[in-house]
Amino acid sequence: MPLIDLIRHGETEIRGLLLGRTDIALSESGWRQFEQQTAGGIWTTVVTSPLRRAREPAEKLARLRHLPLRVDADWAEMDFGDWDGRPFSELRADSIIAAQLDAFYRSAEAPGPPQGENWPEFRARVKRALHRLVNAPVQGSVLVATHAGPMRAVLSAACDIPFERTWAFRIDYGTRVTVRVERQDDLHLWGEIIGIAQP
């Protein structure tokens, strides 16, 4: 399997929100972060989340370099349901929601946001997308423009890291993580982290 470069989108125009499916564009700084983190990289294929903060820079990169581009909804950020797009300060001001948020980020087995995804559903979705990449007959390296959540899910699934422990990895705007992932059998993946490039 070729190397996979997972890149988190850059900074967004509006900050301080719990961004899942809420579709906000990149700021000027966010565009620069993406461009700096992809400068000099060599890929044969670009795969992207459908959300514009990941998709728009991926489309531009693919267009400039004449690379095939595939939009894959399974690389989208987690659906935070009723919490999605709301300011963290507003969510934290509600004691009930604040307690739910704490439990949600503390344990991968905690209930998901109201009307949203839970961690097992989310991880299964990203793992499905990762299996598609591993199974695809692609030569060369692949760039996946995505979000912090899916990047953590890949580290957990491919490198056998408990999901709760992936919070030890700093995945800020523009972070790029390079992994090698292979399929051991139809169900199990094996992976290793090759590098982490912070913006």
C-alpha positions in Angstrom: 0.0 0.0 0.0 1.3 3.5 -0.8 1.8 6.1 1.9 -1.2 8.1 3.0 -0.9 11.7 3.9 -3.8 12.9 6.0 -4.0 16.6 6.3 -6.4 18.6 8.5 -7.9 21.6 6.8 -6.5 25.0 7.8 -8.0 27.6 10.1 -11.6 28.6 9.4 -13.2 32.0 9.0 -15.1 31.6 12.3 -13.3 30.1 15.2 -14.5 28.9 18.6 -17.3 26.7 17.3 -17.8 23.0 17.6 -17.4 22.3 13.9 -18.7 19.0 12.6 -21.0 19.1 9.5 -21.3 22.9 9.8 -19.8 24.1 6.5 -17.5 27.1 7.0 -14.9 28.3 4.5 -11.2 28.7 5.3 -9.7 32.0 6.4 -6.8 33.5 4.5 -4.5 32.0 7.2 -6.2 28.6 6.6 -5.4 28.7 2.9 -1.8 29.5 3.7 -1.5 26.7 6.2 -2.8 24.2 3.6 -0.5 25.5 0.9 2.6 25.4 3.1 1.8 21.9 4.3 1.4 20.6 0.7 4.2 22.5 -0.9 6.7 20.0 -2.3 4.6 17.0 -1.6 4.2 14.4 -4.3 0.9 12.5 -4.6 -0.8 10.6 -7.4 -4.3 10.9 -6.0 -6.2 13.4 -3.8 -9.2 12.3 -1.7 -11.3 14.8 0.2 -14.1 15.3 2.6 -17.1 17.0 1.0 -17.0 19.8 3.5 -15.7 23.0 1.9 -13.0 23.7 4.5 -11.3 20.5 3.3 -12.7 20.2 -0.2 -11.9 23.7 -1.7 -8.1 23.6 -1.0 -8.0 20.0 -2.2 -9.8 20.9 -5.4 -7.4 23.7 -6.0 -4.4 21.5 -5.4 -5.7 18.8 -7.7 -6.5 21.3 -10.4 -3.0 22.9 -10.3 -1.2 19.6 -10.3 -3.5 17.8 -12.7 -4.3 15.1 -10.2 -7.4 12.9 -10.0 -9.7 14.0 -7.2 -12.3 11.9 -5.4 -14.8 13.4 -2.9 -15.7 10.8 -0.2 -18.4 11.6 2.3 -16.9 9.1 4.8 -13.9 11.5 5.4 -16.2 14.2 6.7 -15.9 15.4 10.3 -18.1 13.9 12.9 -21.8 14.9 13.0 -22.2 16.7 16.3 -26.0 16.8 15.9 -27.7 19.5 18.1 -24.2 20.7 19.2 -22.9 21.3 15.7 -21.8 24.8 14.8 -22.5 26.2 18.2 -19.9 28.2 20.2 -18.0 26.2 22.8 -18.6 29.0 25.3 -22.4 28.6 24.7 -22.3 24.8 25.1 -20.1 25.1 28.2 -22.5 27.6 29.8 -25.2 24.9 29.9 -24.2 22.6 32.9 -26.0 19.6 31.4 -24.4 19.9 28.0 -21.0 20.6 29.6 -21.2 17.4 31.6 -22.3 15.5 28.4 -19.4 17.0 26.5 -16.9 16.0 29.2 -18.2 12.4 29.2 -18.2 12.3 25.4 -14.5 13.3 25.1 -13.5 11.2 28.1 -14.8 7.9 26.8 -15.3 6.4 23.4 -18.3 4.5 24.8 -20.1 7.6 26.0 -23.4 8.5 24.3 -23.1 10.7 21.2 -24.5 14.2 20.8 -28.3 14.4 20.5 -29.2 13.8 16.8 -25.6 13.2 16.0 -23.1 10.3 15.6 -21.5 8.4 18.5 -17.9 7.3 18.5 -18.5 3.7 17.4 -20.5 4.9 14.4 -18.0 7.5 13.5 -15.0 5.2 13.8 -16.8 2.5 11.7 -17.4 5.1 9.0 -13.8 6.3 8.8 -12.5 2.7 8.9 -14.7 2.0 5.9 -13.1 4.9 4.0 -9.6 3.7 5.1 -10.3 0.2 3.8 -11.3 1.6 0.5 -8.0 3.4 0.2 -6.0 0.3 1.2 -7.9 -1.9 -1.3 -7.6 0.6 -4.2 -5.0 -0.2 -6.8 -3.2 3.1 -6.4 0.4 3.7 -7.3 2.2 6.3 -5.4 1.1 8.3 -2.4 -2.4 9.6 -1.6 -3.3 12.9 0.0 -6.5 12.9 2.1 -7.9 16.3 3.0 -10.0 15.8 6.0 -10.5 16.8 9.7 -9.0 16.2 13.1 -11.6 13.6 14.0 -11.1 11.3 11.1 -7.3 11.6 11.5 -7.6 10.4 15.1 -9.9 7.5 13.9 -7.3 6.4 11.4 -4.5 6.4 14.0 -6.8 4.4 16.3 -7.8 1.8 13.6 -4.6 1.4 11.8 -2.1 1.6 14.7 -4.2 -0.1 17.3 -4.3 2.9 19.6 -7.3 3.2 21.9 -9.3 6.1 20.6 -9.2 8.0 23.9 -5.4 8.0 23.7 -5.3 9.7 20.4 -5.9 13.0 22.2 -2.2 12.8 23.0 -1.5 13.7 19.4 -1.7 17.4 18.6 -3.7 17.8 15.4 -4.0 21.5 14.9 -5.2 23.3 11.8 -3.0 22.3 8.9 -1.4 19.3 10.6 -0.3 16.6 8.2 0.2 13.0 9.4 1.9 10.4 7.1 0.9 6.8 7.7 1.6 3.5 6.0 -1.4 1.1 6.2 -1.7 -2.5 5.0 -4.5 -5.0 5.2 -3.8 -8.1 7.3 -7.0 -9.7 6.3 -10.6 -8.6 5.3 -11.2 -7.1 8.7 -7.9 -6.0 10.2 -5.5 -3.3 9.3 -1.9 -2.8 10.2 -0.3 0.7 10.2 2.6 2.8 11.3 3.1 6.5 11.7 5.8 7.7 9.4 5.7 11.4 10.3 3.7 14.3 11.8 4.2 17.7 10.3 2.8 20.6 12.3 2.1 23.9 10.4 
